[in-house]
Amino acid sequence: MSVSVFRMNENDSFELGFEIPVAREEFFTKFWQPAIDELGITRIRNGVELRKEHVQSTLYELEQLRNWAESNLQHKDLNYMISRIELLIQELPVAFKTDDTRLWMG
């Protein structure tokens, strides 16, 4: 299993062909979740809906997570987490087709 960001259709189903990978479930639980808890992150969590108005606060939280990773991880764990954070920073702002587009992380 893995944690990803999905775009929701109007009928609350996931849009086929759209996915931003975040982390393998085991990695998310081992590294992302402690960082999220320690930093008080609210937007980057398993089971959270994201809307366009959340983009700036979400990007800020991703920067906090990057700083945490750089201080707490090493080698391949650090590289993996940073690469996924950078992917999210790049892809989230353009993932919203319209102002009412909803993304879901899980």
CORSUL-V640569 format. One record per residue. RES is the residue in one small letter. PSI is psi as a letter, one per 20 degrees, with the letter a starting at -180 (999 if undefined). D_FIRST is the distance of its C-alpha to the first C-alpha in Angstrom with 1 decimal. Layout:
BEGIN
RES/PSI/D_FIRST ; RES/PSI/D_FIRST
END
This chain:
BEGIN
m/q/0.0 ; s/r/3.8 ; v/p/7.1 ; s/r/9.7 ; v/p/13.3 ; f/q/14.4 ; r/p/18.1 ; m/q/19.4 ; n/r/22.2 ; e/h/25.3 ; n/j/24.2 ; d/k/21.0 ; s/r/18.7 ; f/p/16.5 ; e/p/18.6 ; l/p/17.7 ; g/i/17.5 ; f/p/16.8 ; e/p/13.8 ; i/o/14.0 ; p/p/11.0 ; v/g/11.3 ; a/q/9.1 ; r/q/6.3 ; e/g/5.5 ; e/g/8.2 ; f/g/10.4 ; f/g/10.4 ; t/h/11.5 ; k/h/13.9 ; f/g/15.5 ; w/g/15.0 ; q/g/15.5 ; p/h/18.7 ; a/g/20.0 ; i/g/19.4 ; d/g/21.2 ; e/h/23.9 ; l/i/24.7 ; g/k/24.6 ; i/p/22.2 ; t/h/22.0 ; r/h/20.6 ; i/n/17.5 ; r/q/15.5 ; n/p/12.5 ; g/k/14.1 ; v/p/17.1 ; e/p/19.2 ; l/p/20.9 ; r/r/24.3 ; k/h/26.6 ; e/i/28.8 ; h/i/26.0 ; v/g/25.7 ; q/g/28.2 ; s/h/27.0 ; t/g/23.4 ; l/h/24.7 ; y/g/26.7 ; e/h/23.8 ; l/h/21.9 ; e/h/25.1 ; q/g/25.1 ; l/h/21.7 ; r/g/22.9 ; n/g/26.0 ; w/g/24.1 ; a/g/21.9 ; e/h/25.2 ; s/h/26.8 ; n/i/24.2 ; l/r/22.2 ; q/q/23.5 ; h/c/23.0 ; k/h/19.6 ; d/g/17.8 ; l/g/20.3 ; n/g/20.2 ; y/g/16.4 ; m/g/16.5 ; i/g/19.8 ; s/h/18.7 ; r/h/16.0 ; i/g/18.6 ; e/h/21.1 ; l/g/19.0 ; l/g/18.6 ; i/h/22.3 ; q/g/23.2 ; e/h/21.2 ; l/g/21.3 ; p/h/25.1 ; v/j/25.3 ; a/i/22.4 ; f/o/24.9 ; k/h/27.0 ; t/r/29.3 ; d/h/30.1 ; d/j/28.4 ; t/p/25.0 ; r/p/22.1 ; l/q/18.7 ; w/p/15.8 ; m/p/13.2 ; g/999/10.1
END
